């Protein structure tokens, strides 16, 4: 179900400290702040009440998604960086039908979060774990995934793909899974670094405490 889309955005930018409404927060709590795409569990804090998750309307069905997964559905929406500037080029695209969008987001986030922690807290066991993650990532995603040459999108440009999706005729979107279902979104490490650092200090605490 989850593959890159250029859906209408209900907010100006994608931001970590998105403030959910009372009804949204209640629904987030019922869903245990778990992303319905990658399975990530956020931990709400006063400064980040939504735990870095938000609801996205996909084909008239609301889905609770982490900021990385929601950006895969809102390709034309910029990400608000820690500096306060907006970044439109927040990821890249690959053709990789054998790996789910959720798995790609999950392994990408794990590698980034644990790498950040490892740099500040050298640990051999953790370094080995990261290396295994990287090998898995390179093997299942990068080495086995082709580019998208048939769409003639230079360097996996998000804007070109987003325009193709956004302005596709209705009859094409009726079969969107057959047309776009094999495309996957890989979030950019630098763009999401401040988001991952927050998650590292919250959701990843139980993982890093074992090292």
Number of C-alpha atoms within 10 A of each C-alpha: 10 22 20 26 27 21 21 15 17 12 10 10 19 24 22 25 17 18 17 18 10 9 9 15 18 13 15 23 13 10 13 12 25 20 25 17 22 20 15 20 21 22 20 18 12 8 11 18 17 25 28 27 31 25 22 22 15 14 8 7 8 11 16 21 26 27 22 30 29 26 27 28 23 21 27 23 24 19 24 20 19 14 7 9 9 17 15 15 17 24 21 15 22 19 21 22 15 11 16 21 24 21 15 20 22 17 17 19 23 17 18 20 23 22 18 15 17 17 10 8 12 11 12 11 12 18 15 11 14 19 14 13 17 17 13 13 18 13 12 15 23 15 9 14 19 13 17 17 11 6 11 12 15 11 12 19 15 24 15 14 21 19 14 14 20 16 11 12 10 9 8 14 15 10 11 16 14 10 12 19 19 18 23 26 29 21 21 14 17 13 19 22 17 16 22 25 16 17 20 21 14 16 17 20 11 11 10 15 7 8 10
